[in-house]
């Protein structure tokens, strides 16, 4: 898996870390970011389909 580096505002990272750990939803910050990216891409695909920019046969 390729590695990337990104700058994140401290407040956003702090909020994200509240959801990471043994008793929380994500096992790591990286896992949380991957999940967020997947969800965003799924939502963008839905929007693109609605707008006629992509169709299920184009995937």
PDBQT receptor file of N, H, CA, C and O in Angstrom, charges set to zero:
ATOM      1  N   UNK A   1       0.855  -1.165   0.000  1.00  0.00    +0.000 N 
ATOM      2  CA  UNK A   1       0.000   0.000   0.000  1.00  0.00    +0.000 C 
ATOM      3  C   UNK A   1       0.906   1.235   0.000  1.00  0.00    +0.000 C 
ATOM      4  O   UNK A   1       1.799   1.345   0.841  1.00  0.00    +0.000 OA
ATOM      5  N   UNK A   2       0.685   2.162  -0.935  1.00  0.00    +0.000 N 
ATOM      6  H   UNK A   2      -0.040   2.073  -1.618  1.00  0.00    +0.000 HD
ATOM      7  CA  UNK A   2       1.502   3.381  -0.953  1.00  0.00    +0.000 C 
ATOM      8  C   UNK A   2       1.264   4.225   0.297  1.00  0.00    +0.000 C 
ATOM      9  O   UNK A   2       0.172   4.228   0.864  1.00  0.00    +0.000 OA
ATOM     10  N   UNK A   3       2.285   4.924   0.704  1.00  0.00    +0.000 N 
ATOM     11  H   UNK A   3       3.172   4.921   0.243  1.00  0.00    +0.000 HD
ATOM     12  CA  UNK A   3       2.169   5.829   1.848  1.00  0.00    +0.000 C 
ATOM     13  C   UNK A   3       2.099   7.251   1.329  1.00  0.00    +0.000 C 
ATOM     14  O   UNK A   3       2.742   7.599   0.339  1.00  0.00    +0.000 OA
ATOM     15  N   UNK A   4       1.303   8.076   2.015  1.00  0.00    +0.000 N 
ATOM     16  H   UNK A   4       0.780   7.793   2.819  1.00  0.00    +0.000 HD
ATOM     17  CA  UNK A   4       1.202   9.486   1.668  1.00  0.00    +0.000 C 
ATOM     18  C   UNK A   4       1.432  10.319   2.912  1.00  0.00    +0.000 C 
ATOM     19  O   UNK A   4       1.384   9.816   4.034  1.00  0.00    +0.000 OA
ATOM     20  N   UNK A   5       1.678  11.574   2.701  1.00  0.00    +0.000 N 
ATOM     21  H   UNK A   5       1.717  11.983   1.789  1.00  0.00    +0.000 HD
ATOM     22  CA  UNK A   5       1.854  12.511   3.802  1.00  0.00    +0.000 C 
ATOM     23  C   UNK A   5       0.904  13.674   3.566  1.00  0.00    +0.000 C 
ATOM     24  O   UNK A   5       0.749  14.125   2.431  1.00  0.00    +0.000 OA
ATOM     25  N   UNK A   6       0.273  14.159   4.613  1.00  0.00    +0.000 N 
ATOM     26  H   UNK A   6       0.399  13.793   5.535  1.00  0.00    +0.000 HD
ATOM     27  CA  UNK A   6      -0.609  15.300   4.460  1.00  0.00    +0.000 C 
ATOM     28  C   UNK A   6      -0.575  16.170   5.699  1.00  0.00    +0.000 C 
ATOM     29  O   UNK A   6      -0.277  15.712   6.802  1.00  0.00    +0.000 OA
ATOM     30  N   UNK A   7      -0.887  17.432   5.487  1.00  0.00    +0.000 N 
ATOM     31  H   UNK A   7      -1.129  17.804   4.591  1.00  0.00    +0.000 HD
ATOM     32  CA  UNK A   7      -0.982  18.384   6.586  1.00  0.00    +0.000 C 
ATOM     33  C   UNK A   7      -2.443  18.471   7.009  1.00  0.00    +0.000 C 
ATOM     34  O   UNK A   7      -3.336  18.623   6.176  1.00  0.00    +0.000 OA
ATOM     35  N   UNK A   8      -2.672  18.373   8.318  1.00  0.00    +0.000 N 
ATOM     36  H   UNK A   8      -1.946  18.249   8.995  1.00  0.00    +0.000 HD
ATOM     37  CA  UNK A   8      -4.020  18.417   8.865  1.00  0.00    +0.000 C 
ATOM     38  C   UNK A   8      -4.032  19.446   9.987  1.00  0.00    +0.000 C 
ATOM     39  O   UNK A   8      -3.138  19.442  10.833  1.00  0.00    +0.000 OA
ATOM     40  N   UNK A   9      -5.023  20.324  10.011  1.00  0.00    +0.000 N 
ATOM     41  H   UNK A   9      -5.750  20.328   9.324  1.00  0.00    +0.000 HD
ATOM     42  CA  UNK A   9      -5.113  21.270  11.119  1.00  0.00    +0.000 C 
ATOM     43  C   UNK A   9      -5.181  20.531  12.461  1.00  0.00    +0.000 C 
ATOM     44  O   UNK A   9      -5.830  19.490  12.569  1.00  0.00    +0.000 OA
ATOM     45  N   UNK A  10      -4.517  21.068  13.465  1.00  0.00    +0.000 N 
ATOM     46  H   UNK A  10      -3.990  21.913  13.377  1.00  0.00    +0.000 HD
ATOM     47  CA  UNK A  10      -4.435  20.419  14.778  1.00  0.00    +0.000 C 
ATOM     48  C   UNK A  10      -5.817  20.117  15.349  1.00  0.00    +0.000 C 
ATOM     49  O   UNK A  10      -6.023  19.060  15.945  1.00  0.00    +0.000 OA
ATOM     50  N   UNK A  11      -6.755  21.030  15.172  1.00  0.00    +0.000 N 
ATOM     51  H   UNK A  11      -6.587  21.888  14.687  1.00  0.00    +0.000 HD
ATOM     52  CA  UNK A  11      -8.100  20.828  15.721  1.00  0.00    +0.000 C 
ATOM     53  C   UNK A  11      -8.790  19.634  15.055  1.00  0.00    +0.000 C 
ATOM     54  O   UNK A  11      -9.466  18.852  15.723  1.00  0.00    +0.000 OA
ATOM     55  N   UNK A  12      -8.619  19.498  13.753  1.00  0.00    +0.000 N 
ATOM     56  H   UNK A  12      -8.070  20.133  13.210  1.00  0.00    +0.000 HD
ATOM     57  CA  UNK A  12      -9.210  18.373  13.034  1.00  0.00    +0.000 C 
ATOM     58  C   UNK A  12      -8.583  17.053  13.480  1.00  0.00    +0.000 C 
ATOM     59  O   UNK A  12      -9.293  16.071  13.694  1.00  0.00    +0.000 OA
ATOM     60  N   UNK A  13      -7.269  17.024  13.619  1.00  0.00    +0.000 N 
ATOM     61  H   UNK A  13      -6.692  17.822  13.445  1.00  0.00    +0.000 HD
ATOM     62  CA  UNK A  13      -6.581  15.817  14.069  1.00  0.00    +0.000 C 
ATOM     63  C   UNK A  13      -7.003  15.448  15.489  1.00  0.00    +0.000 C 
ATOM     64  O   UNK A  13      -7.212  14.273  15.793  1.00  0.00    +0.000 OA
ATOM     65  N   UNK A  14      -7.125  16.440  16.347  1.00  0.00    +0.000 N 
ATOM     66  H   UNK A  14      -6.955  17.394  16.100  1.00  0.00    +0.000 HD
ATOM     67  CA  UNK A  14      -7.556  16.195  17.723  1.00  0.00    +0.000 C 
ATOM     68  C   UNK A  14      -8.960  15.586  17.753  1.00  0.00    +0.000 C 
ATOM     69  O   UNK A  14      -9.211  14.629  18.485  1.00  0.00    +0.000 OA
ATOM     70  N   UNK A  15      -9.866  16.143  16.957  1.00  0.00    +0.000 N 
ATOM     71  H   UNK A  15      -9.662  16.921  16.362  1.00  0.00    +0.000 HD
ATOM     72  CA  UNK A  15     -11.225  15.599  16.888  1.00  0.00    +0.000 C 
ATOM     73  C   UNK A  15     -11.209  14.173  16.350  1.00  0.00    +0.000 C 
ATOM     74  O   UNK A  15     -11.927  13.309  16.854  1.00  0.00    +0.000 OA
ATOM     75  N   UNK A  16     -10.397  13.926  15.334  1.00  0.00    +0.000 N 
ATOM     76  H   UNK A  16      -9.814  14.628  14.925  1.00  0.00    +0.000 HD
ATOM     77  CA  UNK A  16     -10.305  12.599  14.738  1.00  0.00    +0.000 C 
ATOM     78  C   UNK A  16      -9.794  11.576  15.748  1.00  0.00    +0.000 C 
ATOM     79  O   UNK A  16     -10.311  10.461  15.818  1.00  0.00    +0.000 OA
ATOM     80  N   UNK A  17      -8.788  11.947  16.525  1.00  0.00    +0.000 N 
ATOM     81  H   UNK A  17      -8.368  12.853  16.468  1.00  0.00    +0.000 HD
ATOM     82  CA  UNK A  17      -8.194  11.028  17.501  1.00  0.00    +0.000 C 
ATOM     83  C   UNK A  17      -9.172  10.619  18.597  1.00  0.00    +0.000 C 
ATOM     84  O   UNK A  17      -8.962   9.600  19.255  1.00  0.00    +0.000 OA
ATOM     85  N   UNK A  18     -10.230  11.389  18.806  1.00  0.00    +0.000 N 
ATOM     86  H   UNK A  18     -10.400  12.217  18.272  1.00  0.00    +0.000 HD
ATOM     87  CA  UNK A  18     -11.247  11.028  19.799  1.00  0.00    +0.000 C 
ATOM     88  C   UNK A  18     -11.998   9.761  19.385  1.00  0.00    +0.000 C 
ATOM     89  O   UNK A  18     -12.645   9.119  20.213  1.00  0.00    +0.000 OA
ATOM     90  N   UNK A  19     -11.909   9.408  18.109  1.00  0.00    +0.000 N 
ATOM     91  H   UNK A  19     -11.383   9.930  17.437  1.00  0.00    +0.000 HD
ATOM     92  CA  UNK A  19     -12.622   8.244  17.586  1.00  0.00    +0.000 C 
ATOM     93  C   UNK A  19     -11.696   7.060  17.326  1.00  0.00    +0.000 C 
ATOM     94  O   UNK A  19     -12.107   6.064  16.731  1.00  0.00    +0.000 OA
ATOM     95  N   UNK A  20     -10.446   7.170  17.774  1.00  0.00    +0.000 N 
ATOM     96  H   UNK A  20     -10.113   7.980  18.258  1.00  0.00    +0.000 HD
ATOM     97  CA  UNK A  20      -9.437   6.139  17.522  1.00  0.00    +0.000 C 
ATOM     98  C   UNK A  20      -9.030   5.482  18.834  1.00  0.00    +0.000 C 
ATOM     99  O   UNK A  20      -8.807   6.165  19.834  1.00  0.00    +0.000 OA
ATOM    100  N   UNK A  21      -8.934   4.155  18.829  1.00  0.00    +0.000 N 
ATOM    101  H   UNK A  21      -9.115   3.601  18.017  1.00  0.00    +0.000 HD
ATOM    102  CA  UNK A  21      -8.463   3.433  20.008  1.00  0.00    +0.000 C 
ATOM    103  C   UNK A  21      -9.267   2.174  20.245  1.00  0.00    +0.000 C 
ATOM    104  O   UNK A  21     -10.212   1.877  19.515  1.00  0.00    +0.000 OA
ATOM    105  N   UNK A  22      -8.883   1.438  21.269  1.00  0.00    +0.000 N 
ATOM    106  H   UNK A  22      -8.115   1.678  21.862  1.00  0.00    +0.000 HD
ATOM    107  CA  UNK A  22      -9.499   0.140  21.559  1.00  0.00    +0.000 C 
ATOM    108  C   UNK A  22     -11.010   0.220  21.773  1.00  0.00    +0.000 C 
ATOM    109  O   UNK A  22     -11.741  -0.675  21.349  1.00  0.00    +0.000 OA
ATOM    110  N   UNK A  23     -11.475   1.261  22.412  1.00  0.00    +0.000 N 
ATOM    111  H   UNK A  23     -10.882   1.989  22.756  1.00  0.00    +0.000 HD
ATOM    112  CA  UNK A  23     -12.897   1.381  22.729  1.00  0.00    +0.000 C 
ATOM    113  C   UNK A  23     -13.650   2.267  21.736  1.00  0.00    +0.000 C 
ATOM    114  O   UNK A  23     -14.771   2.693  22.012  1.00  0.00    +0.000 OA
ATOM    115  N   UNK A  24     -13.047   2.539  20.602  1.00  0.00    +0.000 N 
ATOM    116  H   UNK A  24     -12.137   2.192  20.378  1.00  0.00    +0.000 HD
ATOM    117  CA  UNK A  24     -13.658   3.452  19.635  1.00  0.00    +0.000 C 
ATOM    118  C   UNK A  24     -13.826   2.773  18.281  1.00  0.00    +0.000 C 
ATOM    119  O   UNK A  24     -13.550   1.582  18.137  1.00  0.00    +0.000 OA
ATOM    120  N   UNK A  25     -14.274   3.528  17.303  1.00  0.00    +0.000 N 
ATOM    121  H   UNK A  25     -14.498   4.495  17.420  1.00  0.00    +0.000 HD
ATOM    122  CA  UNK A  25     -14.619   2.957  15.999  1.00  0.00    +0.000 C 
ATOM    123  C   UNK A  25     -13.412   2.568  15.154  1.00  0.00    +0.000 C 
ATOM    124  O   UNK A  25     -13.476   1.575  14.430  1.00  0.00    +0.000 OA
ATOM    125  N   UNK A  26     -12.323   3.315  15.222  1.00  0.00    +0.000 N 
ATOM    126  H   UNK A  26     -12.271   4.122  15.810  1.00  0.00    +0.000 HD
ATOM    127  CA  UNK A  26     -11.179   3.088  14.345  1.00  0.00    +0.000 C 
ATOM    128  C   UNK A  26      -9.968   2.602  15.128  1.00  0.00    +0.000 C 
ATOM    129  O   UNK A  26      -9.771   2.983  16.282  1.00  0.00    +0.000 OA
ATOM    130  N   UNK A  27      -9.156   1.754  14.492  1.00  0.00    +0.000 N 
ATOM    131  H   UNK A  27      -9.316   1.444  13.554  1.00  0.00    +0.000 HD
ATOM    132  CA  UNK A  27      -7.982   1.214  15.173  1.00  0.00    +0.000 C 
ATOM    133  C   UNK A  27      -6.784   2.149  15.089  1.00  0.00    +0.000 C 
ATOM    134  O   UNK A  27      -5.850   2.049  15.885  1.00  0.00    +0.000 OA
ATOM    135  N   UNK A  28      -6.817   3.062  14.115  1.00  0.00    +0.000 N 
ATOM    136  H   UNK A  28      -7.576   3.143  13.468  1.00  0.00    +0.000 HD
ATOM    137  CA  UNK A  28      -5.714   4.011  13.956  1.00  0.00    +0.000 C 
ATOM    138  C   UNK A  28      -6.212   5.241  13.212  1.00  0.00    +0.000 C 
ATOM    139  O   UNK A  28      -7.284   5.223  12.605  1.00  0.00    +0.000 OA
ATOM    140  N   UNK A  29      -5.424   6.307  13.265  1.00  0.00    +0.000 N 
ATOM    141  H   UNK A  29      -4.553   6.322  13.758  1.00  0.00    +0.000 HD
ATOM    142  CA  UNK A  29      -5.755   7.519  12.511  1.00  0.00    +0.000 C 
ATOM    143  C   UNK A  29      -5.767   7.189  11.021  1.00  0.00    +0.000 C 
ATOM    144  O   UNK A  29      -6.641   7.653  10.289  1.00  0.00    +0.000 OA
ATOM    145  N   UNK A  30      -4.803   6.390  10.571  1.00  0.00    +0.000 N 
ATOM    146  H   UNK A  30      -4.093   6.012  11.166  1.00  0.00    +0.000 HD
ATOM    147  CA  UNK A  30      -4.751   6.008   9.159  1.00  0.00    +0.000 C 
ATOM    148  C   UNK A  30      -6.024   5.269   8.746  1.00  0.00    +0.000 C 
ATOM    149  O   UNK A  30      -6.556   5.508   7.661  1.00  0.00    +0.000 OA
ATOM    150  N   UNK A  31      -6.511   4.381   9.598  1.00  0.00    +0.000 N 
ATOM    151  H   UNK A  31      -6.079   4.187  10.479  1.00  0.00    +0.000 HD
ATOM    152  CA  UNK A  31      -7.745   3.651   9.314  1.00  0.00    +0.000 C 
ATOM    153  C   UNK A  31      -8.919   4.618   9.198  1.00  0.00    +0.000 C 
ATOM    154  O   UNK A  31      -9.756   4.474   8.307  1.00  0.00    +0.000 OA
ATOM    155  N   UNK A  32      -8.984   5.590  10.083  1.00  0.00    +0.000 N 
ATOM    156  H   UNK A  32      -8.304   5.707  10.807  1.00  0.00    +0.000 HD
ATOM    157  CA  UNK A  32     -10.061   6.584  10.045  1.00  0.00    +0.000 C 
ATOM    158  C   UNK A  32     -10.008   7.400   8.756  1.00  0.00    +0.000 C 
ATOM    159  O   UNK A  32     -11.044   7.660   8.145  1.00  0.00    +0.000 OA
ATOM    160  N   UNK A  33      -8.823   7.801   8.345  1.00  0.00    +0.000 N 
ATOM    161  H   UNK A  33      -7.981   7.589   8.841  1.00  0.00    +0.000 HD
ATOM    162  CA  UNK A  33      -8.677   8.599   7.124  1.00  0.00    +0.000 C 
ATOM    163  C   UNK A  33      -9.019   7.764   5.893  1.00  0.00    +0.000 C 
ATOM    164  O   UNK A  33      -9.692   8.256   4.987  1.00  0.00    +0.000 OA
ATOM    165  N   UNK A  34      -8.568   6.507   5.843  1.00  0.00    +0.000 N 
ATOM    166  H   UNK A  34      -8.021   6.107   6.579  1.00  0.00    +0.000 HD
ATOM    167  CA  UNK A  34      -8.914   5.628   4.718  1.00  0.00    +0.000 C 
ATOM    168  C   UNK A  34     -10.429   5.458   4.608  1.00  0.00    +0.000 C 
ATOM    169  O   UNK A  34     -10.996   5.530   3.518  1.00  0.00    +0.000 OA
ATOM    170  N   UNK A  35     -11.072   5.230   5.752  1.00  0.00    +0.000 N 
ATOM    171  H   UNK A  35     -10.611   5.170   6.638  1.00  0.00    +0.000 HD
ATOM    172  CA  UNK A  35     -12.519   5.051   5.765  1.00  0.00    +0.000 C 
ATOM    173  C   UNK A  35     -13.229   6.311   5.292  1.00  0.00    +0.000 C 
ATOM    174  O   UNK A  35     -14.182   6.236   4.518  1.00  0.00    +0.000 OA
ATOM    175  N   UNK A  36     -12.768   7.464   5.754  1.00  0.00    +0.000 N 
ATOM    176  H   UNK A  36     -11.993   7.525   6.383  1.00  0.00    +0.000 HD
ATOM    177  CA  UNK A  36     -13.368   8.733   5.338  1.00  0.00    +0.000 C 
ATOM    178  C   UNK A  36     -13.203   8.956   3.837  1.00  0.00    +0.000 C 
ATOM    179  O   UNK A  36     -14.127   9.429   3.175  1.00  0.00    +0.000 OA
ATOM    180  N   UNK A  37     -12.042   8.622   3.303  1.00  0.00    +0.000 N 
ATOM    181  H   UNK A  37     -11.291   8.238   3.841  1.00  0.00    +0.000 HD
ATOM    182  CA  UNK A  37     -11.800   8.777   1.857  1.00  0.00    +0.000 C 
ATOM    183  C   UNK A  37     -12.719   7.865   1.057  1.00  0.00    +0.000 C 
ATOM    184  O   UNK A  37     -13.298   8.286   0.055  1.00  0.00    +0.000 OA
ATOM    185  N   UNK A  38     -12.855   6.616   1.496  1.00  0.00    +0.000 N 
ATOM    186  H   UNK A  38     -12.385   6.274   2.309  1.00  0.00    +0.000 HD
ATOM    187  CA  UNK A  38     -13.744   5.689   0.787  1.00  0.00    +0.000 C 
ATOM    188  C   UNK A  38     -15.181   6.202   0.788  1.00  0.00    +0.000 C 
ATOM    189  O   UNK A  38     -15.863   6.175  -0.237  1.00  0.00    +0.000 OA
ATOM    190  N   UNK A  39     -15.631   6.671   1.954  1.00  0.00    +0.000 N 
ATOM    191  H   UNK A  39     -15.077   6.694   2.786  1.00  0.00    +0.000 HD
ATOM    192  CA  UNK A  39     -17.003   7.173   2.065  1.00  0.00    +0.000 C 
ATOM    193  C   UNK A  39     -17.200   8.391   1.169  1.00  0.00    +0.000 C 
ATOM    194  O   UNK A  39     -18.224   8.498   0.494  1.00  0.00    +0.000 OA
ATOM    195  N   UNK A  40     -16.236   9.311   1.152  1.00  0.00    +0.000 N 
ATOM    196  H   UNK A  40     -15.404   9.224   1.700  1.00  0.00    +0.000 HD
ATOM    197  CA  UNK A  40     -16.337  10.499   0.314  1.00  0.00    +0.000 C 
ATOM    198  C   UNK A  40     -16.400  10.111  -1.165  1.00  0.00    +0.000 C 
ATOM    199  O   UNK A  40     -17.208  10.662  -1.913  1.00  0.00    +0.000 OA
ATOM    200  N   UNK A  41     -15.556   9.169  -1.591  1.00  0.00    +0.000 N 
ATOM    201  H   UNK A  41     -14.900   8.722  -0.983  1.00  0.00    +0.000 HD
ATOM    202  CA  UNK A  41     -15.558   8.741  -2.989  1.00  0.00    +0.000 C 
ATOM    203  C   UNK A  41     -16.882   8.073  -3.367  1.00  0.00    +0.000 C 
ATOM    204  O   UNK A  41     -17.387   8.283  -4.469  1.00  0.00    +0.000 OA
ATOM    205  N   UNK A  42     -17.444   7.272  -2.459  1.00  0.00    +0.000 N 
ATOM    206  H   UNK A  42     -17.034   7.101  -1.564  1.00  0.00    +0.000 HD
ATOM    207  CA  UNK A  42     -18.756   6.667  -2.705  1.00  0.00    +0.000 C 
ATOM    208  C   UNK A  42     -19.819   7.746  -2.878  1.00  0.00    +0.000 C 
ATOM    209  O   UNK A  42     -20.655   7.657  -3.777  1.00  0.00    +0.000 OA
ATOM    210  N   UNK A  43     -19.788   8.765  -2.018  1.00  0.00    +0.000 N 
ATOM    211  H   UNK A  43     -19.109   8.837  -1.288  1.00  0.00    +0.000 HD
ATOM    212  CA  UNK A  43     -20.760   9.853  -2.108  1.00  0.00    +0.000 C 
ATOM    213  C   UNK A  43     -20.585  10.640  -3.406  1.00  0.00    +0.000 C 
ATOM    214  O   UNK A  43     -21.573  11.035  -4.027  1.00  0.00    +0.000 OA
ATOM    215  N   UNK A  44     -19.347  10.870  -3.817  1.00  0.00    +0.000 N 
ATOM    216  H   UNK A  44     -18.545  10.550  -3.313  1.00  0.00    +0.000 HD
ATOM    217  CA  UNK A  44     -19.099  11.580  -5.073  1.00  0.00    +0.000 C 
ATOM    218  C   UNK A  44     -19.598  10.770  -6.268  1.00  0.00    +0.000 C 
ATOM    219  O   UNK A  44     -20.120  11.340  -7.226  1.00  0.00    +0.000 OA
ATOM    220  N   UNK A  45     -19.440   9.444  -6.219  1.00  0.00    +0.000 N 
ATOM    221  H   UNK A  45     -19.016   8.981  -5.441  1.00  0.00    +0.000 HD
ATOM    222  CA  UNK A  45     -19.960   8.592  -7.291  1.00  0.00    +0.000 C 
ATOM    223  C   UNK A  45     -21.478   8.714  -7.392  1.00  0.00    +0.000 C 
ATOM    224  O   UNK A  45     -22.025   8.780  -8.493  1.00  0.00    +0.000 OA
ATOM    225  N   UNK A  46     -22.156   8.745  -6.252  1.00  0.00    +0.000 N 
ATOM    226  H   UNK A  46     -21.712   8.691  -5.358  1.00  0.00    +0.000 HD
ATOM    227  CA  UNK A  46     -23.616   8.889  -6.241  1.00  0.00    +0.000 C 
ATOM    228  C   UNK A  46     -24.019  10.226  -6.852  1.00  0.00    +0.000 C 
ATOM    229  O   UNK A  46     -24.941  10.289  -7.666  1.00  0.00    +0.000 OA
ATOM    230  N   UNK A  47     -23.336  11.284  -6.465  1.00  0.00    +0.000 N 
ATOM    231  H   UNK A  47     -22.587  11.234  -5.803  1.00  0.00    +0.000 HD
ATOM    232  CA  UNK A  47     -23.620  12.615  -7.016  1.00  0.00    +0.000 C 
ATOM    233  C   UNK A  47     -23.372  12.630  -8.520  1.00  0.00    +0.000 C 
ATOM    234  O   UNK A  47     -24.183  13.162  -9.278  1.00  0.00    +0.000 OA
ATOM    235  N   UNK A  48     -22.253  12.050  -8.955  1.00  0.00    +0.000 N 
ATOM    236  H   UNK A  48     -21.594  11.619  -8.339  1.00  0.00    +0.000 HD
ATOM    237  CA  UNK A  48     -21.936  12.012 -10.386  1.00  0.00    +0.000 C 
ATOM    238  C   UNK A  48     -22.994  11.236 -11.170  1.00  0.00    +0.000 C 
ATOM    239  O   UNK A  48     -23.365  11.636 -12.273  1.00  0.00    +0.000 OA
ATOM    240  N   UNK A  49     -23.480  10.129 -10.606  1.00  0.00    +0.000 N 
ATOM    241  H   UNK A  49     -23.178   9.804  -9.710  1.00  0.00    +0.000 HD
ATOM    242  CA  UNK A  49     -24.540   9.363 -11.274  1.00  0.00    +0.000 C 
ATOM    243  C   UNK A  49     -25.800  10.199 -11.414  1.00  0.00    +0.000 C 
ATOM    244  O   UNK A  49     -26.426  10.215 -12.474  1.00  0.00    +0.000 OA
ATOM    245  N   UNK A  50     -26.176  10.898 -10.338  1.00  0.00    +0.000 N 
ATOM    246  H   UNK A  50     -25.667  10.886  -9.477  1.00  0.00    +0.000 HD
ATOM    247  CA  UNK A  50     -27.368  11.745 -10.376  1.00  0.00    +0.000 C 
ATOM    248  C   UNK A  50     -27.250  12.842 -11.425  1.00  0.00    +0.000 C 
ATOM    249  O   UNK A  50     -28.229  13.200 -12.080  1.00  0.00    +0.000 OA
ATOM    250  N   UNK A  51     -26.047  13.368 -11.574  1.00  0.00    +0.000 N 
ATOM    251  H   UNK A  51     -25.252  13.077 -11.041  1.00  0.00    +0.000 HD
ATOM    252  CA  UNK A  51     -25.813  14.462 -12.518  1.00  0.00    +0.000 C 
ATOM    253  C   UNK A  51     -25.559  13.960 -13.936  1.00  0.00    +0.000 C 
ATOM    254  O   UNK A  51     -25.378  14.758 -14.856  1.00  0.00    +0.000 OA
ATOM    255  N   UNK A  52     -25.546  12.647 -14.115  1.00  0.00    +0.000 N 
ATOM    256  H   UNK A  52     -25.693  11.998 -13.368  1.00  0.00    +0.000 HD
ATOM    257  CA  UNK A  52     -25.348  12.072 -15.432  1.00  0.00    +0.000 C 
ATOM    258  C   UNK A  52     -23.898  12.074 -15.899  1.00  0.00    +0.000 C 
ATOM    259  O   UNK A  52     -23.624  11.864 -17.081  1.00  0.00    +0.000 OA
ATOM    260  N   UNK A  53     -22.974  12.310 -14.980  1.00  0.00    +0.000 N 
ATOM    261  H   UNK A  53     -23.196  12.481 -14.020  1.00  0.00    +0.000 HD
ATOM    262  CA  UNK A  53     -21.555  12.339 -15.361  1.00  0.00    +0.000 C 
ATOM    263  C   UNK A  53     -20.968  10.942 -15.490  1.00  0.00    +0.000 C 
ATOM    264  O   UNK A  53     -20.031  10.728 -16.259  1.00  0.00    +0.000 OA
ATOM    265  N   UNK A  54     -21.513   9.993 -14.740  1.00  0.00    +0.000 N 
ATOM    266  H   UNK A  54     -22.274  10.167 -14.115  1.00  0.00    +0.000 HD
ATOM    267  CA  UNK A  54     -21.075   8.598 -14.859  1.00  0.00    +0.000 C 
ATOM    268  C   UNK A  54     -22.300   7.705 -14.771  1.00  0.00    +0.000 C 
ATOM    269  O   UNK A  54     -23.332   8.092 -14.221  1.00  0.00    +0.000 OA
ATOM    270  N   UNK A  55     -22.174   6.523 -15.313  1.00  0.00    +0.000 N 
ATOM    271  H   UNK A  55     -21.336   6.209 -15.760  1.00  0.00    +0.000 HD
ATOM    272  CA  UNK A  55     -23.228   5.528 -15.203  1.00  0.00    +0.000 C 
ATOM    273  C   UNK A  55     -22.629   4.245 -14.697  1.00  0.00    +0.000 C 
ATOM    274  O   UNK A  55     -21.411   4.073 -14.730  1.00  0.00    +0.000 OA
ATOM    275  N   UNK A  56     -23.449   3.354 -14.237  1.00  0.00    +0.000 N 
ATOM    276  H   UNK A  56     -24.439   3.494 -14.211  1.00  0.00    +0.000 HD
ATOM    277  CA  UNK A  56     -22.936   2.094 -13.702  1.00  0.00    +0.000 C 
ATOM    278  C   UNK A  56     -22.133   1.330 -14.747  1.00  0.00    +0.000 C 
ATOM    279  O   UNK A  56     -21.215   0.592 -14.388  1.00  0.00    +0.000 OA
ATOM    280  N   UNK A  57     -22.455   1.487 -16.034  1.00  0.00    +0.000 N 
ATOM    281  H   UNK A  57     -23.201   2.087 -16.325  1.00  0.00    +0.000 HD
ATOM    282  CA  UNK A  57     -21.706   0.779 -17.072  1.00  0.00    +0.000 C 
ATOM    283  C   UNK A  57     -20.344   1.407 -17.330  1.00  0.00    +0.000 C 
ATOM    284  O   UNK A  57     -19.496   0.777 -17.962  1.00  0.00    +0.000 OA
ATOM    285  N   UNK A  58     -20.108   2.635 -16.857  1.00  0.00    +0.000 N 
ATOM    286  H   UNK A  58     -20.797   3.147 -16.343  1.00  0.00    +0.000 HD
ATOM    287  CA  UNK A  58     -18.826   3.322 -17.068  1.00  0.00    +0.000 C 
ATOM    288  C   UNK A  58     -17.776   2.958 -16.040  1.00  0.00    +0.000 C 
ATOM    289  O   UNK A  58     -16.620   3.360 -16.175  1.00  0.00    +0.000 OA
ATOM    290  N   UNK A  59     -18.149   2.207 -15.016  1.00  0.00    +0.000 N 
ATOM    291  H   UNK A  59     -19.087   1.881 -14.907  1.00  0.00    +0.000 HD
ATOM    292  CA  UNK A  59     -17.218   1.951 -13.912  1.00  0.00    +0.000 C 
ATOM    293  C   UNK A  59     -16.174   0.972 -14.270  1.00  0.00    +0.000 C 
ATOM    294  O   UNK A  59     -15.318   0.653 -13.445  1.00  0.00    +0.000 OA
TER     295      UNK A  59
